[in-house]
Amino acid sequence: MKRLKLFFSILTVCCAGSAGAQTADWPHKPVRLVVPYAAGGPVDNLARALSAQLATLWGQPVVVDNRPGGNEVIGAAAVAKSPGDGYTLLLATDAAATLNLYVFKKLPYDPIKELAPITRVAMANMAIAVSPSLPVTDLRSFVAYVKAHPGQVSYGSAGIGNTTHLALAWFAKENGLEMVHVPYKGLAPALQDVMGGTIQVTIGAGSVVGPFAQGGKVKALGINGAKRASILPTVPTFAEAGYPKLDASFPFSLLAPGGTPEALRQKIYADVKKVVMNPQFRSDNLEKYALDPVLDSPQEYAKALVKDRALAVEKVKASGAQLD
């Protein structure tokens, strides 16, 4: 028995030493940062800004690998099936690690076991946008209009089970609104149809809605966040608009394959925090696009995931989203 205890003690020390050595030696080759969206969108933009700074910090290239499709499933699965050595990372929204668990009947990866949390880099604040032809001036008058026209107002999303779908479905449920959901393949076509009056309302990241609202092509009625966004300075926050309980935001989260040592995830987190805490980086890549820094530790992010998944069950149920 004493020999067995000694064996396990030695094994524990060896494993800890191995993980420490791996962390000290990392990275000694290029790092791949998978983005589950096409180039040019909000997640991709942040990934490229981060990768440039991290490459300088690490002395190794950080290559952005765009793997769009399937509500982040394709990109997330690619990372989930990769070795947990820190050389493949994922920058995604809440779909990859949370929403897809309940939206899809079957997934090609296990978000709980095969994705390990590093940090939520930032939260994207979403804005509600309506057609210029809709006879409303603010969020309260929009709610009143929908209640007066049950089933006659259509809302567009970036796809079934997408965070934009769940956000408006939840808003409708909480305010007793009857609207028709129209899913699109991305937010851009939904905004185009809001502009043209084919549908009446959509919701999306402030960085995406902002240019359309600034050009008068849509009316932004409110935006998530504790303060107004610089990209939409005249648009009230949801609290200012009379809906303080409305939370329409989603994280830009950094994850690693399951099995990635905690010490290595902690190092990556510390380095990402160092980059994002730079005032110039925040100004150029977060504040400008209605993003709020979060930067929670791997342990804090893991706790947040438990709460987020519990809430996701309710949101998916309210939306009726279900995909094979």
C-alpha positions in Angstrom: 0.0 0.0 0.0 2.9 2.4 0.9 4.5 1.6 -2.5 1.2 2.3 -4.3 0.9 5.7 -2.5 4.5 6.5 -3.4 3.9 5.6 -7.0 0.9 7.9 -7.3 2.7 10.7 -5.5 5.6 10.5 -8.0 3.2 10.3 -10.9 1.4 13.5 -9.7 4.7 15.3 -9.4 5.8 14.2 -12.9 2.5 15.2 -14.5 2.7 18.6 -12.8 6.3 19.0 -13.9 5.4 18.0 -17.5 2.5 20.5 -17.7 4.8 23.3 -16.3 7.5 22.5 -18.8 4.9 22.5 -21.6 3.7 25.9 -20.5 7.2 27.4 -20.2 8.1 26.1 -23.7 4.9 27.3 -25.3 4.6 28.5 -28.0 7.4 27.1 -30.2 5.4 27.0 -33.4 2.5 28.9 -35.0 -0.8 29.1 -33.2 -4.1 28.6 -35.1 -7.0 30.8 -34.1 -10.2 29.3 -35.6 -13.1 31.7 -36.3 -16.5 30.1 -37.1 -17.5 32.9 -39.4 -16.4 34.3 -42.8 -13.8 37.0 -42.9 -14.9 40.6 -42.3 -17.5 40.2 -39.5 -17.2 41.3 -35.9 -15.7 38.1 -34.6 -13.2 37.9 -37.4 -12.2 41.6 -36.9 -11.5 41.1 -33.2 -9.6 37.8 -34.0 -7.3 39.5 -36.4 -6.6 42.4 -34.1 -5.9 40.0 -31.2 -3.8 37.7 -33.4 -1.5 40.5 -34.5 -0.8 41.6 -30.9 -0.4 38.0 -29.6 2.0 37.1 -32.4 4.3 40.0 -31.3 3.9 38.9 -27.6 4.5 35.2 -28.3 7.2 35.6 -31.0 5.2 33.1 -33.2 2.6 33.7 -36.0 -1.0 33.5 -34.9 -3.0 32.5 -38.0 -6.7 33.2 -38.2 -8.5 30.2 -39.8 -12.1 31.0 -40.9 -14.4 28.0 -40.7 -17.9 29.4 -41.2 -21.2 27.5 -41.2 -23.7 25.6 -39.1 -24.2 28.2 -36.3 -20.5 27.8 -35.4 -20.7 24.0 -35.5 -18.0 23.6 -38.2 -15.4 25.7 -36.5 -16.2 24.5 -33.0 -15.9 20.9 -34.1 -12.6 21.5 -35.8 -11.2 22.8 -32.5 -12.9 20.2 -30.3 -11.2 17.4 -32.2 -7.7 19.0 -32.1 -5.0 18.2 -29.6 -5.1 20.1 -26.3 -1.7 21.6 -26.7 -2.5 25.3 -27.1 -1.8 25.4 -30.8 -5.4 25.5 -31.8 -7.8 28.0 -30.2 -11.4 29.1 -30.9 -12.8 32.6 -30.8 -16.6 32.3 -31.0 -19.9 33.6 -29.6 -22.1 31.8 -27.2 -23.4 29.4 -29.9 -20.3 27.2 -29.8 -20.1 26.4 -26.1 -23.7 27.1 -25.0 -26.6 27.5 -27.4 -25.8 24.7 -29.7 -26.2 22.2 -26.8 -30.0 22.9 -26.9 -30.6 24.0 -30.4 -29.3 20.9 -32.1 -30.6 17.4 -31.6 -27.2 16.0 -32.3 -23.7 17.7 -32.4 -20.5 16.4 -33.9 -18.7 17.6 -30.7 -19.4 17.8 -27.0 -19.3 21.5 -25.9 -18.9 20.5 -22.2 -16.2 17.9 -22.5 -14.4 18.9 -25.7 -14.1 22.7 -25.3 -12.2 24.2 -22.4 -12.8 27.8 -21.3 -10.0 30.4 -21.4 -11.8 33.8 -21.2 -14.7 35.9 -22.5 -12.7 38.6 -24.2 -15.7 41.0 -24.6 -19.4 41.3 -24.7 -21.1 42.5 -27.9 -24.0 44.8 -27.2 -26.9 44.3 -29.6 -29.2 47.0 -31.0 -32.8 46.7 -32.1 -33.4 48.1 -35.6 -36.7 48.7 -37.4 -37.7 49.7 -40.9 -37.8 53.5 -41.5 -41.4 53.1 -42.7 -42.6 51.6 -39.4 -44.6 54.3 -37.6 -42.7 54.1 -34.3 -40.2 56.5 -32.7 -38.9 54.5 -29.7 -38.9 51.1 -28.1 -42.1 51.7 -26.1 -44.0 52.8 -29.2 -42.7 49.7 -31.0 -44.0 47.4 -28.3 -47.3 49.2 -28.4 -47.5 48.9 -32.2 -46.7 45.1 -32.1 -49.4 44.6 -29.4 -51.9 46.5 -31.6 -51.0 44.3 -34.6 -50.5 40.8 -33.3 -49.0 38.4 -35.8 -48.5 41.1 -38.4 -44.9 42.1 -37.5 -42.0 40.0 -38.8 -38.6 39.9 -37.2 -35.5 38.7 -38.9 -32.6 36.9 -37.4 -29.2 35.6 -38.6 -30.5 32.1 -38.5 -32.5 29.6 -36.5 -31.0 29.2 -33.0 -28.7 32.1 -33.6 -28.3 34.5 -30.7 -30.2 37.2 -32.7 -33.1 34.8 -33.0 -33.1 33.9 -29.3 -32.8 37.6 -28.2 -35.9 38.8 -30.0 -37.8 35.7 -29.2 -37.1 36.2 -25.5 -37.9 39.9 -25.8 -41.3 39.0 -27.3 -42.0 36.4 -24.6 -41.1 38.8 -21.8 -43.4 41.6 -23.2 -46.3 39.5 -24.5 -45.6 40.2 -28.2 -46.8 38.0 -31.0 -44.3 38.3 -34.0 -43.4 36.1 -36.9 -39.8 34.9 -37.1 -38.0 35.0 -40.5 -34.6 33.3 -40.4 -31.8 34.5 -42.8 -28.3 33.3 -43.6 -26.6 36.0 -41.7 -27.6 39.4 -40.3 -26.7 41.5 -43.5 -29.7 40.1 -45.6 -32.0 40.6 -42.6 -31.0 44.2 -42.4 -31.4 44.6 -46.1 -35.0 43.4 -45.8 -35.6 45.7 -42.8 -34.4 48.6 -45.0 -36.8 47.6 -47.7 -39.8 47.0 -45.4 -40.1 43.3 -46.3 -39.7 42.6 -42.5 -40.1 45.2 -39.8 -37.4 44.5 -37.2 -34.2 42.8 -36.4 -31.5 42.8 -33.8 -27.7 42.6 -34.2 -24.3 43.7 -32.9 -24.0 47.5 -32.6 -21.0 47.4 -34.9 -23.2 45.9 -37.6 -26.4 47.9 -37.1 -24.5 51.1 -36.5 -23.5 52.0 -40.1 -27.1 51.3 -41.3 -28.6 53.5 -38.6 -26.1 56.3 -39.2 -27.1 56.3 -42.9 -30.8 56.5 -42.1 -31.4 53.1 -43.7 -32.9 51.7 -40.5 -34.1 53.2 -37.2 -32.2 52.0 -34.1 -34.5 52.1 -31.1 -32.2 51.0 -28.3 -28.9 49.2 -27.6 -27.7 47.0 -24.8 -25.1 48.3 -22.4 -24.5 50.4 -19.3 -23.8 53.4 -21.4 -24.5 54.6 -24.9 -22.3 53.2 -27.7 -19.9 55.6 -29.5 -21.0 54.1 -32.8 -24.7 55.0 -31.9 -24.3 58.0 -29.7 -27.9 59.2 -30.1 -29.5 55.8 -29.5 -30.6 55.2 -25.9 -29.6 52.2 -23.9 -32.4 49.7 -23.2 -32.5 51.0 -19.7 -33.0 54.6 -20.9 -35.6 53.3 -23.3 -37.6 51.9 -20.4 -36.5 48.3 -20.5 -33.8 47.9 -17.9 -34.2 44.1 -17.6 -33.6 43.5 -21.3 -30.2 41.9 -21.8 -29.3 41.5 -25.4 -25.6 40.7 -25.6 -23.3 37.9 -26.4 -19.7 37.1 -25.6 -16.7 36.9 -27.9 -15.1 33.9 -26.1 -11.8 32.2 -26.3 -11.8 28.5 -25.9 -9.3 25.6 -26.3 -9.8 21.9 -27.0 -10.8 19.8 -24.0 -7.8 18.5 -22.1 -5.7 21.6 -22.6 -3.8 22.0 -19.3 -5.2 24.6 -16.9 -1.8 26.2 -16.5 -1.5 26.7 -20.3 -5.0 28.2 -20.5 -4.1 30.5 -17.6 -1.1 31.7 -19.5 -3.1 32.4 -22.7 -5.7 34.2 -20.6 -3.0 36.4 -18.9 -1.5 37.3 -22.3 -4.9 38.1 -23.9 -5.7 40.3 -20.9 -2.4 42.1 -21.3 -3.3 42.9 -24.9 -6.9 43.9 -24.3 -6.1 46.1 -21.3 -4.0 48.3 -23.5 -6.1 51.6 -23.8 -5.4 52.0 -27.5 -6.4 48.4 -28.3 -9.6 48.8 -26.4 -10.4 52.1 -28.1 -9.6 50.8 -31.6 -11.1 47.3 -31.3 -13.7 47.3 -28.6 -15.3 50.7 -27.7 -15.5 51.7 -31.3 -17.7 48.6 -32.0 -19.9 48.6 -28.9 -17.9 45.9 -27.2 -17.4 45.8 -23.5 -14.3 44.0 -22.1 -14.9 41.1 -19.8 -11.6 39.2 -19.4 -12.7 36.7 -16.8 -10.2 33.9 -15.8 -10.7 30.3 -17.0 -12.2 29.5 -13.7 -14.6 32.4 -13.7 -15.6 31.7 -17.3 -16.3 28.1 -16.4 -18.7 29.2 -13.6 -20.4 31.7 -16.0 -20.9 28.9 -18.5 -22.9 26.9 -16.0 -25.3 29.9 -15.5 -25.4 30.7 -19.2 -26.4 27.1 -20.1 -29.2 27.1 -17.6 -30.6 30.4 -19.1 -30.0 29.1 -22.6 -32.4 26.2 -22.0 -35.2 28.8 -21.3 -34.3 31.0 -24.2 -34.2 28.1 -26.7 -37.5 26.8 -25.4 -39.1 30.3 -25.8 -37.8 30.5 -29.4 -38.9 27.0 -30.4 -35.5 26.7 -32.2 -34.6 23.1 -33.1 -32.2 21.9 -35.7 -31.1 18.4 -36.7 
